[in-house]
Amino acid sequence: MPQLIFKGVKKNDVKEISNSLPYRLAEISDTPVDYFTIEVPETTYFFDGKEFEMYPLIEVIQFDRGVEVEEKMAKEIQNHVKKFDYSECEVYFTHIEKENYYE
């Protein structure tokens, strides 16, 4: 935890992003770097009966760290993704309550 789920981003791009992004996010959020996981699910988007490529959409699942920290995290994620010439990148946070998380 935190878990980053990348959709609409090429697997090789995420692989390269994984070299530096967790370290920056760990610094921003004051979280140990080895707590971060990065996932690229097989996702296919459809509209009007046709398959299409989606712009990057990154979900961050974590405990609430406050708006200020999350804004910095979102900006860092967007900066890393946009280095690969994606014109748009959306980031959103899903919060898990600590009492609902079991190790």
Disulfide bonds with the S-S distance in Angstrom:
none
